[in-house]
């Protein structure tokens, strides 16, 4: 069976940095152990870096943030979206849909499922909790 292909919403990375033992951090552990395949685009990588650089996140552990960004950069499969999409009323969220489409991702993992997170073709939108439950249904 092939590894599930996922795209991470920025809020999952932020949550992993805020709560290193939380569910979003567990999703990052799956990426580190190569149990899942993270897919990113240059635009998403830029967004991750930009958001972590915001003043409100200045108090986060710099070493942890650096490790998370390094993990993403080193482990992720870089894709180049071919088309602009308008699936979300929040224009910046469309970058996640575009990356997922280019990667033929199975899931977009987000911490904010309420904001225009509708499925796109075969890509499902799930929370970290839902994603972890999908991978370990016996627990």
TIRO-2110 file (N, C-alpha, C; in Angstrom, 1 decimal):
// TIRO-2110
0.8, -1.2, 0.0, N, 1, A
0.0, 0.0, 0.0, CA, 1, A
0.9, 1.2, 0.0, C, 1, A
0.6, 2.2, -0.8, N, 2, A
1.4, 3.4, -0.9, CA, 2, A
1.1, 4.3, 0.3, C, 2, A
2.0, 5.2, 0.6, N, 3, A
1.8, 6.1, 1.7, CA, 3, A
0.7, 7.1, 1.3, C, 3, A
-0.1, 7.5, 2.3, N, 4, A
-1.0, 8.6, 2.0, CA, 4, A
-0.3, 9.9, 1.7, C, 4, A
-0.8, 10.6, 0.7, N, 5, A
-0.2, 11.9, 0.3, CA, 5, A
-1.0, 13.0, 1.0, C, 5, A
-0.3, 13.9, 1.7, N, 6, A
-1.0, 14.9, 2.4, CA, 6, A
-0.4, 16.3, 2.1, C, 6, A
-1.3, 17.3, 2.3, N, 7, A
-0.9, 18.7, 2.3, CA, 7, A
-1.2, 19.3, 3.7, C, 7, A
-0.3, 20.0, 4.3, N, 8, A
-0.6, 20.5, 5.7, CA, 8, A
-1.0, 22.0, 5.6, C, 8, A
-2.1, 22.3, 6.2, N, 9, A
-2.4, 23.7, 6.4, CA, 9, A
-1.4, 24.3, 7.4, C, 9, A
-1.1, 25.6, 7.2, N, 10, A
-0.1, 26.3, 8.1, CA, 10, A
-0.5, 26.1, 9.5, C, 10, A
-1.8, 26.2, 9.9, N, 11, A
-2.1, 26.1, 11.3, CA, 11, A
-1.7, 24.8, 11.9, C, 11, A
-1.6, 23.7, 11.2, N, 12, A
-1.1, 22.4, 11.7, CA, 12, A
0.4, 22.6, 12.2, C, 12, A
1.2, 23.2, 11.4, N, 13, A
2.6, 23.4, 11.8, CA, 13, A
2.7, 24.3, 13.0, C, 13, A
1.9, 25.4, 13.0, N, 14, A
1.9, 26.3, 14.1, CA, 14, A
1.5, 25.6, 15.4, C, 14, A
0.4, 24.8, 15.3, N, 15, A
0.0, 24.0, 16.5, CA, 15, A
1.0, 23.0, 17.0, C, 15, A
1.7, 22.4, 16.0, N, 16, A
2.8, 21.5, 16.4, CA, 16, A
3.9, 22.2, 17.1, C, 16, A
4.2, 23.4, 16.8, N, 17, A
5.2, 24.2, 17.5, CA, 17, A
4.7, 24.6, 18.9, C, 17, A
3.4, 24.9, 19.0, N, 18, A
2.9, 25.4, 20.3, CA, 18, A
2.8, 24.2, 21.2, C, 18, A
2.3, 23.1, 20.7, N, 19, A
2.1, 21.9, 21.6, CA, 19, A
2.9, 20.7, 21.0, C, 19, A
4.2, 20.6, 21.3, N, 20, A
5.0, 19.6, 20.7, CA, 20, A
4.6, 18.1, 20.9, C, 20, A
3.6, 17.9, 21.8, N, 21, A
3.1, 16.6, 22.1, CA, 21, A
1.7, 16.4, 21.6, C, 21, A
1.1, 17.4, 21.0, N, 22, A
-0.3, 17.4, 20.6, CA, 22, A
-0.5, 16.6, 19.3, C, 22, A
-1.7, 16.5, 18.9, N, 23, A
-2.1, 15.7, 17.7, CA, 23, A
-1.4, 16.3, 16.4, C, 23, A
-1.3, 17.6, 16.2, N, 24, A
-0.6, 18.1, 15.0, CA, 24, A
0.8, 17.6, 15.0, C, 24, A
1.5, 17.6, 16.1, N, 25, A
2.9, 17.2, 16.2, CA, 25, A
3.0, 15.7, 15.9, C, 25, A
2.0, 14.9, 16.2, N, 26, A
2.0, 13.5, 15.9, CA, 26, A
1.9, 13.3, 14.3, C, 26, A
1.2, 14.2, 13.7, N, 27, A
1.1, 14.2, 12.2, CA, 27, A
2.6, 14.4, 11.6, C, 27, A
3.3, 15.4, 12.2, N, 28, A
4.6, 15.7, 11.8, CA, 28, A
5.5, 14.5, 12.1, C, 28, A
5.3, 13.8, 13.1, N, 29, A
6.1, 12.5, 13.4, CA, 29, A
5.9, 11.5, 12.3, C, 29, A
4.7, 11.4, 11.8, N, 30, A
4.4, 10.5, 10.7, CA, 30, A
5.2, 10.9, 9.4, C, 30, A
5.3, 12.2, 9.3, N, 31, A
6.1, 12.7, 8.1, CA, 31, A
7.6, 12.3, 8.3, C, 31, A
8.1, 12.6, 9.5, N, 32, A
9.5, 12.3, 9.8, CA, 32, A
9.8, 10.8, 9.7, C, 32, A
8.8, 9.9, 10.1, N, 33, A
9.1, 8.5, 9.9, CA, 33, A
8.7, 7.9, 8.6, C, 33, A
8.3, 8.8, 7.7, N, 34, A
8.0, 8.5, 6.3, CA, 34, A
6.8, 7.6, 6.2, C, 34, A
5.9, 7.6, 7.2, N, 35, A
4.7, 6.8, 7.1, CA, 35, A
3.6, 7.5, 6.2, C, 35, A
3.8, 8.8, 6.0, N, 36, A
3.0, 9.6, 5.1, CA, 36, A
3.9, 10.4, 4.2, C, 36, A
3.4, 10.8, 3.1, N, 37, A
4.1, 11.7, 2.1, CA, 37, A
3.6, 13.1, 2.2, C, 37, A
4.4, 14.0, 2.7, N, 38, A
4.0, 15.4, 2.7, CA, 38, A
4.3, 16.0, 1.3, C, 38, A
3.3, 16.8, 0.8, N, 39, A
3.5, 17.4, -0.5, CA, 39, A
3.4, 19.0, -0.3, C, 39, A
4.3, 19.7, -0.8, N, 40, A
4.3, 21.2, -0.7, CA, 40, A
4.6, 21.8, -2.0, C, 40, A
4.2, 23.1, -2.1, N, 41, A
4.6, 23.9, -3.3, CA, 41, A
5.5, 25.0, -2.7, C, 41, A
6.2, 25.7, -3.6, N, 42, A
7.1, 26.8, -3.1, CA, 42, A
6.2, 27.8, -2.4, C, 42, A
5.0, 28.1, -2.9, N, 43, A
4.2, 29.1, -2.3, CA, 43, A
3.8, 28.7, -0.8, C, 43, A
3.5, 27.4, -0.6, N, 44, A
3.2, 26.9, 0.7, CA, 44, A
4.4, 27.0, 1.7, C, 44, A
5.6, 26.6, 1.2, N, 45, A
6.8, 26.7, 2.0, CA, 45, A
7.0, 28.2, 2.4, C, 45, A
6.8, 29.1, 1.4, N, 46, A
7.0, 30.5, 1.7, CA, 46, A
6.0, 31.0, 2.8, C, 46, A
4.8, 30.5, 2.7, N, 47, A
3.7, 30.9, 3.6, CA, 47, A
4.1, 30.3, 5.0, C, 47, A
4.6, 29.1, 5.1, N, 48, A
5.0, 28.5, 6.4, CA, 48, A
6.0, 29.4, 7.0, C, 48, A
7.0, 29.8, 6.3, N, 49, A
8.1, 30.6, 6.8, CA, 49, A
7.6, 32.0, 7.2, C, 49, A
6.8, 32.6, 6.4, N, 50, A
6.2, 33.9, 6.7, CA, 50, A
5.4, 33.9, 7.9, C, 50, A
4.5, 33.0, 8.1, N, 51, A
3.7, 32.9, 9.3, CA, 51, A
4.5, 32.7, 10.6, C, 51, A
5.5, 31.8, 10.5, N, 52, A
6.3, 31.6, 11.7, CA, 52, A
7.1, 32.8, 12.0, C, 52, A
7.4, 33.7, 11.0, N, 53, A
8.1, 34.9, 11.3, CA, 53, A
7.3, 36.1, 11.8, C, 53, A
6.0, 35.9, 12.0, N, 54, A
5.1, 36.9, 12.5, CA, 54, A
5.4, 37.2, 14.0, C, 54, A
5.2, 38.4, 14.4, N, 55, A
5.5, 38.9, 15.7, CA, 55, A
4.8, 38.0, 16.8, C, 55, A
3.6, 37.7, 16.5, N, 56, A
2.8, 36.9, 17.5, CA, 56, A
3.3, 35.5, 17.8, C, 56, A
4.2, 35.0, 16.9, N, 57, A
4.8, 33.7, 17.1, CA, 57, A
6.3, 33.8, 17.5, C, 57, A
6.7, 35.0, 17.9, N, 58, A
8.1, 35.3, 18.2, CA, 58, A
8.5, 34.5, 19.5, C, 58, A
7.6, 34.2, 20.3, N, 59, A
7.9, 33.5, 21.6, CA, 59, A
8.0, 32.0, 21.4, C, 59, A
7.8, 31.4, 20.3, N, 60, A
7.9, 30.0, 20.0, CA, 60, A
9.4, 29.6, 20.1, C, 60, A
9.6, 28.4, 20.5, N, 61, A
11.0, 27.8, 20.6, CA, 61, A
11.6, 27.9, 19.2, C, 61, A
12.6, 28.7, 19.0, N, 62, A
13.2, 28.9, 17.7, CA, 62, A
13.8, 27.6, 17.2, C, 62, A
14.4, 26.8, 18.0, N, 63, A
15.0, 25.5, 17.6, CA, 63, A
13.9, 24.6, 17.1, C, 63, A
12.8, 24.5, 17.8, N, 64, A
11.7, 23.7, 17.4, CA, 64, A
11.1, 24.1, 16.0, C, 64, A
10.9, 25.4, 15.9, N, 65, A
10.4, 26.0, 14.6, CA, 65, A
11.4, 25.6, 13.5, C, 65, A
12.7, 25.8, 13.7, N, 66, A
13.7, 25.5, 12.7, CA, 66, A
13.7, 24.0, 12.4, C, 66, A
13.5, 23.1, 13.4, N, 67, A
13.4, 21.7, 13.1, CA, 67, A
12.2, 21.4, 12.3, C, 67, A
11.0, 22.0, 12.6, N, 68, A
9.8, 21.7, 11.8, CA, 68, A
10.0, 22.2, 10.4, C, 68, A
10.5, 23.4, 10.2, N, 69, A
10.7, 23.9, 8.8, CA, 69, A
11.7, 23.0, 8.0, C, 69, A
12.7, 22.6, 8.7, N, 70, A
13.7, 21.7, 8.1, CA, 70, A
13.1, 20.4, 7.7, C, 70, A
12.3, 19.8, 8.6, N, 71, A
11.6, 18.6, 8.3, CA, 71, A
10.8, 18.7, 7.1, C, 71, A
10.0, 19.8, 7.0, N, 72, A
9.1, 20.0, 5.9, CA, 72, A
10.0, 20.1, 4.6, C, 72, A
11.0, 21.0, 4.6, N, 73, A
11.8, 21.2, 3.4, CA, 73, A
12.5, 19.9, 3.0, C, 73, A
13.0, 19.1, 4.0, N, 74, A
13.8, 17.9, 3.6, CA, 74, A
12.9, 16.7, 3.2, C, 74, A
11.8, 16.6, 3.9, N, 75, A
11.0, 15.4, 3.6, CA, 75, A
9.9, 15.5, 2.6, C, 75, A
9.5, 16.7, 2.4, N, 76, A
8.3, 16.9, 1.5, CA, 76, A
8.7, 16.7, 0.0, C, 76, A
7.7, 16.3, -0.7, N, 77, A
7.7, 16.2, -2.2, CA, 77, A
7.3, 17.6, -2.7, C, 77, A
8.1, 18.2, -3.5, N, 78, A
7.8, 19.5, -4.0, CA, 78, A
7.0, 19.4, -5.3, C, 78, A
5.9, 20.0, -5.4, N, 79, A
5.0, 20.0, -6.6, CA, 79, A
4.9, 21.4, -7.1, C, 79, A
4.5, 21.5, -8.4, N, 80, A
4.3, 22.8, -9.0, CA, 80, A
2.9, 22.8, -9.5, C, 80, A
2.0, 23.5, -8.8, N, 81, A
0.6, 23.6, -9.3, CA, 81, A
0.5, 24.2, -10.7, C, 81, A
-0.3, 23.6, -11.5, N, 82, A
-0.5, 24.0, -12.9, CA, 82, A
-1.6, 25.0, -13.0, C, 82, A
-2.5, 25.1, -12.1, N, 83, A
-3.7, 26.0, -12.3, CA, 83, A
-4.0, 26.7, -11.0, C, 83, A
-4.5, 27.9, -11.2, N, 84, A
-5.1, 28.6, -10.0, CA, 84, A
-6.5, 28.1, -9.8, C, 84, A
-6.8, 27.9, -8.5, N, 85, A
-8.2, 27.4, -8.2, CA, 85, A
-8.9, 28.5, -7.4, C, 85, A
-10.2, 28.4, -7.4, N, 86, A
-11.0, 29.3, -6.6, CA, 86, A
-12.0, 28.5, -5.7, C, 86, A
-11.6, 27.5, -5.1, N, 87, A
-12.4, 26.6, -4.3, CA, 87, A
-12.8, 27.3, -3.0, C, 87, A
-12.0, 28.1, -2.5, N, 88, A
-12.2, 28.8, -1.2, CA, 88, A
-12.5, 30.3, -1.3, C, 88, A
-13.4, 30.8, -0.5, N, 89, A
-13.6, 32.3, -0.5, CA, 89, A
-12.4, 33.0, 0.0, C, 89, A
-11.6, 32.3, 0.8, N, 90, A
-10.3, 32.9, 1.4, CA, 90, A
-9.3, 32.6, 0.3, C, 90, A
-8.9, 33.6, -0.4, N, 91, A
-7.9, 33.4, -1.5, CA, 91, A
-6.7, 32.6, -1.1, C, 91, A
-6.1, 32.9, 0.0, N, 92, A
-4.9, 32.2, 0.4, CA, 92, A
-5.1, 30.7, 0.6, C, 92, A
-6.3, 30.3, 1.0, N, 93, A
-6.5, 28.9, 1.2, CA, 93, A
-6.5, 28.1, -0.2, C, 93, A
-6.7, 28.9, -1.3, N, 94, A
-6.7, 28.2, -2.6, CA, 94, A
-5.3, 27.6, -2.9, C, 94, A
-4.2, 28.2, -2.3, N, 95, A
-2.9, 27.6, -2.5, CA, 95, A
-2.8, 26.1, -2.0, C, 95, A
-3.6, 25.8, -1.0, N, 96, A
-3.6, 24.5, -0.4, CA, 96, A
-4.3, 23.5, -1.4, C, 96, A
-5.4, 24.0, -1.9, N, 97, A
-6.1, 23.2, -2.9, CA, 97, A
-5.3, 23.0, -4.2, C, 97, A
-4.6, 24.0, -4.6, N, 98, A
-3.7, 23.9, -5.8, CA, 98, A
-2.6, 22.9, -5.6, C, 98, A
-2.0, 23.0, -4.4, N, 99, A
-0.9, 22.0, -4.1, CA, 99, A
-1.5, 20.6, -4.1, C, 99, A
-2.6, 20.4, -3.4, N, 100, A
-3.3, 19.1, -3.3, CA, 100, A
-3.6, 18.6, -4.7, C, 100, A
-4.1, 19.4, -5.6, N, 101, A
-4.4, 19.0, -6.9, CA, 101, A
-3.2, 18.6, -7.7, C, 101, A
-2.1, 19.4, -7.6, N, 102, A
-0.9, 19.0, -8.3, CA, 102, A
-0.3, 17.7, -7.8, C, 102, A
-0.4, 17.5, -6.5, N, 103, A
0.2, 16.3, -5.8, CA, 103, A
-0.7, 15.1, -5.9, C, 103, A
-2.0, 15.3, -6.3, N, 104, A
-3.0, 14.3, -6.2, CA, 104, A
-3.0, 13.7, -4.8, C, 104, A
-3.1, 14.7, -3.9, N, 105, A
-3.1, 14.4, -2.4, CA, 105, A
-4.4, 13.7, -2.0, C, 105, A
-4.2, 12.8, -1.0, N, 106, A
-5.4, 12.1, -0.5, CA, 106, A
-6.1, 13.1, 0.5, C, 106, A
-5.3, 13.9, 1.2, N, 107, A
-5.8, 14.7, 2.3, CA, 107, A
-5.2, 16.1, 2.4, C, 107, A
-6.0, 17.1, 2.8, N, 108, A
-5.4, 18.3, 3.3, CA, 108, A
-5.7, 18.2, 4.8, C, 108, A
-4.7, 18.3, 5.6, N, 109, A
-4.8, 18.2, 7.1, CA, 109, A
-4.8, 19.7, 7.6, C, 109, A
-5.9, 20.0, 8.3, N, 110, A
-6.1, 21.4, 8.8, CA, 110, A
-6.6, 21.4, 10.3, C, 110, A
-6.3, 22.5, 10.9, N, 111, A
-6.9, 22.7, 12.3, CA, 111, A
-8.1, 23.6, 12.2, C, 111, A
-8.5, 24.0, 11.0, N, 112, A
-9.6, 24.9, 10.9, CA, 112, A
-10.6, 24.5, 9.8, C, 112, A
-11.2, 23.4, 10.1, N, 113, A
-12.1, 22.7, 9.1, CA, 113, A
-13.3, 23.5, 8.8, C, 113, A
-13.7, 24.5, 9.6, N, 114, A
-14.9, 25.2, 9.4, CA, 114, A
-14.8, 26.2, 8.3, C, 114, A
-13.6, 26.7, 8.0, N, 115, A
-13.5, 27.8, 7.0, CA, 115, A
-13.3, 27.2, 5.6, C, 115, A
-14.4, 27.1, 4.9, N, 116, A
-14.4, 26.7, 3.5, CA, 116, A
-13.5, 25.5, 3.1, C, 116, A
-13.5, 24.5, 3.9, N, 117, A
-12.7, 23.4, 3.7, CA, 117, A
-13.5, 22.2, 3.1, C, 117, A
-13.9, 22.4, 1.9, N, 118, A
-14.7, 21.4, 1.2, CA, 118, A
-13.8, 20.5, 0.4, C, 118, A
-14.1, 19.2, 0.3, N, 119, A
-13.3, 18.3, -0.5, CA, 119, A
-13.1, 18.8, -1.9, C, 119, A
-12.0, 18.4, -2.5, N, 120, A
-11.7, 18.8, -3.9, CA, 120, A
-11.3, 17.5, -4.6, C, 120, A
-12.2, 17.2, -5.6, N, 121, A
-12.0, 16.0, -6.3, CA, 121, A
-11.8, 14.8, -5.3, C, 121, A
-10.7, 14.1, -5.3, N, 122, A
-10.5, 13.0, -4.5, CA, 122, A
-9.7, 13.4, -3.2, C, 122, A
-9.5, 14.6, -3.0, N, 123, A
-8.8, 15.1, -1.8, CA, 123, A
-9.8, 15.4, -0.7, C, 123, A
-9.7, 14.8, 0.5, N, 124, A
-10.5, 15.0, 1.6, CA, 124, A
-9.9, 16.0, 2.5, C, 124, A
-10.7, 16.8, 3.2, N, 125, A
-10.3, 17.7, 4.2, CA, 125, A
-10.5, 17.2, 5.6, C, 125, A
-9.5, 17.0, 6.4, N, 126, A
-9.6, 16.4, 7.7, CA, 126, A
-8.8, 17.2, 8.7, C, 126, A
-9.1, 17.0, 10.0, N, 127, A
-8.3, 17.5, 11.1, CA, 127, A
-7.2, 16.5, 11.4, C, 127, A
-6.3, 17.0, 12.2, N, 128, A
-5.2, 16.1, 12.6, CA, 128, A
-5.8, 14.9, 13.4, C, 128, A
-6.8, 15.1, 14.2, N, 129, A
-7.4, 14.0, 14.9, CA, 129, A
-8.0, 13.0, 14.0, C, 129, A
-8.8, 13.5, 13.0, N, 130, A
-9.4, 12.6, 12.0, CA, 130, A
-8.4, 11.8, 11.2, C, 130, A
-7.3, 12.5, 10.8, N, 131, A
-6.3, 11.9, 10.0, CA, 131, A
-5.6, 10.8, 10.8, C, 131, A
-5.3, 11.0, 12.0, N, 132, A
-4.6, 10.0, 12.9, CA, 132, A
-5.6, 8.8, 13.1, C, 132, A
-6.8, 9.1, 13.2, N, 133, A
-7.8, 8.0, 13.4, CA, 133, A
-7.9, 7.2, 12.1, C, 133, A
-7.8, 7.8, 11.0, N, 134, A
-7.9, 7.1, 9.7, CA, 134, A
-6.7, 6.1, 9.5, C, 134, A
-5.6, 6.5, 10.1, N, 135, A
-4.3, 5.7, 10.0, CA, 135, A
-4.3, 4.6, 11.0, C, 135, A
-5.0, 4.8, 12.1, N, 136, A
-5.0, 3.8, 13.2, CA, 136, A
-6.4, 3.5, 13.6, C, 136, A
-7.3, 2.9, 12.7, N, 137, A
-8.7, 2.7, 13.0, CA, 137, A
-9.0, 1.8, 14.1, C, 137, A
-8.0, 0.9, 14.5, N, 138, A
-8.2, 0.0, 15.6, CA, 138, A
-8.1, 0.5, 17.0, C, 138, A
-7.6, 1.8, 17.1, N, 139, A
-7.3, 2.4, 18.4, CA, 139, A
-8.6, 3.1, 18.9, C, 139, A
END
